[in-house]
Amino acid sequence: MSTDRTRIAKALGAMMRRPPHNDPSSSQTLAQIARYYQNAKPGERAAIRQTQYGLLRFKITEIASINPSLGRIYLKQGAEWGGSAYYRKTGKNCYSPTGQTHLVVPTSEVLVWVEKNPEGTKNWN
């Protein structure tokens, strides 16, 4: 019985560690996100990644303003959860930093994905 449990636990652990297969931002690192948003200027693109209700969605918007002293970036359009203020170093939402909404780099892969999946998808993890 314990060998079955061990085998199941190993299989589940491997599944939990695999990257999402249909997420164009899954390979982005915290350093890449921080570099992009620390060098960004108002008017440049921003991408909000949202995963509420098991649905992966991205919202493409523009940077409205930046407050370097607070380390924050403000977007023209906010997310459905958490609003439009984000930390430049982490991309986390200022009002819900442990939530399911954060910034990613608006790469060509993310932009193409948004064109193909304007309403998001449940087929991502």
PLY file of the C-alpha trace (Angstrom):
ply
format ascii 1.0
element vertex 125
property float x
property float y
property float z
element edge 124
property int vertex1
property int vertex2
end_header
0.00 0.00 0.00
2.79 2.45 0.84
4.49 1.86 -2.53
1.27 2.83 -4.32
1.05 6.00 -2.25
4.71 6.80 -2.94
4.24 6.29 -6.68
1.12 8.49 -6.71
2.85 11.19 -4.67
5.82 11.22 -7.08
3.53 11.44 -10.10
1.53 14.29 -8.56
4.72 16.11 -7.61
6.00 15.90 -11.19
2.69 17.22 -12.51
2.79 20.15 -10.09
6.33 21.09 -11.20
5.72 21.07 -14.95
5.26 24.48 -16.55
1.87 25.40 -17.99
1.68 24.25 -21.60
-0.43 27.06 -23.08
0.88 30.09 -21.18
3.09 32.37 -23.29
4.50 34.03 -20.17
5.47 30.85 -18.31
9.17 31.16 -19.19
9.46 34.78 -18.03
11.58 35.24 -14.93
11.13 37.76 -12.15
14.37 39.43 -13.28
13.04 39.87 -16.84
9.76 41.33 -15.60
11.56 43.69 -13.19
14.00 44.83 -15.90
11.19 45.61 -18.34
9.05 47.59 -15.90
11.94 49.41 -14.22
13.01 50.71 -17.63
9.50 51.32 -18.99
8.10 54.78 -19.60
4.54 56.14 -19.67
2.79 55.27 -22.91
4.56 51.93 -23.33
2.68 48.63 -23.32
1.97 46.58 -20.23
0.51 43.08 -19.94
-1.61 41.98 -17.00
-1.76 38.20 -16.42
-4.93 37.01 -14.66
-5.80 33.46 -13.58
-9.04 33.74 -11.64
-11.57 30.88 -11.85
-9.07 28.60 -13.63
-9.13 30.87 -16.66
-5.91 32.33 -18.07
-6.38 35.83 -19.49
-4.12 38.70 -20.42
-5.07 42.34 -20.64
-2.87 44.56 -22.79
-2.86 48.18 -21.70
-0.51 51.16 -21.42
1.52 52.59 -18.61
-0.19 55.77 -17.40
2.39 56.95 -14.88
5.30 55.86 -12.71
6.14 56.76 -9.12
9.84 55.88 -8.66
9.92 56.87 -4.99
7.22 54.29 -4.18
8.45 51.79 -6.76
5.04 51.69 -8.39
3.70 51.72 -11.90
0.14 52.78 -12.76
-1.75 51.51 -15.79
-4.43 53.16 -17.93
-6.70 50.13 -17.47
-6.72 48.00 -14.37
-7.35 44.33 -13.88
-10.70 42.92 -12.84
-9.12 42.13 -9.46
-6.77 44.51 -7.69
-6.88 47.67 -9.75
-4.19 49.41 -11.78
-1.21 49.86 -9.42
1.73 47.42 -9.54
5.20 47.13 -8.01
7.95 47.73 -10.57
10.41 45.24 -9.04
8.04 42.28 -8.91
5.06 42.99 -11.15
2.79 42.15 -8.22
-0.44 44.03 -7.73
-0.17 46.67 -4.99
-3.61 45.92 -3.54
-3.44 42.13 -3.83
0.25 41.15 -3.94
-0.41 37.47 -3.22
-3.33 37.25 -5.66
-3.69 35.80 -9.14
-3.08 39.04 -11.04
0.38 40.36 -11.92
2.34 41.99 -14.69
4.32 40.13 -17.32
6.39 41.43 -20.21
4.22 42.07 -23.28
6.35 39.96 -25.61
5.33 39.08 -29.15
4.31 35.62 -27.86
1.92 37.19 -25.32
0.46 39.56 -27.94
-0.12 36.74 -30.46
-1.71 34.60 -27.72
-4.10 37.44 -26.85
-5.11 37.77 -30.51
-5.88 34.03 -30.67
-7.57 33.87 -27.23
-9.31 37.23 -26.65
-11.57 35.75 -23.96
-8.83 33.65 -22.37
-8.73 29.88 -22.00
-9.20 27.18 -19.41
-6.79 24.96 -21.35
-3.51 26.29 -19.97
-2.22 24.16 -17.10
0 1
1 2
2 3
3 4
4 5
5 6
6 7
7 8
8 9
9 10
10 11
11 12
12 13
13 14
14 15
15 16
16 17
17 18
18 19
19 20
20 21
21 22
22 23
23 24
24 25
25 26
26 27
27 28
28 29
29 30
30 31
31 32
32 33
33 34
34 35
35 36
36 37
37 38
38 39
39 40
40 41
41 42
42 43
43 44
44 45
45 46
46 47
47 48
48 49
49 50
50 51
51 52
52 53
53 54
54 55
55 56
56 57
57 58
58 59
59 60
60 61
61 62
62 63
63 64
64 65
65 66
66 67
67 68
68 69
69 70
70 71
71 72
72 73
73 74
74 75
75 76
76 77
77 78
78 79
79 80
80 81
81 82
82 83
83 84
84 85
85 86
86 87
87 88
88 89
89 90
90 91
91 92
92 93
93 94
94 95
95 96
96 97
97 98
98 99
99 100
100 101
101 102
102 103
103 104
104 105
105 106
106 107
107 108
108 109
109 110
110 111
111 112
112 113
113 114
114 115
115 116
116 117
117 118
118 119
119 120
120 121
121 122
122 123
123 124
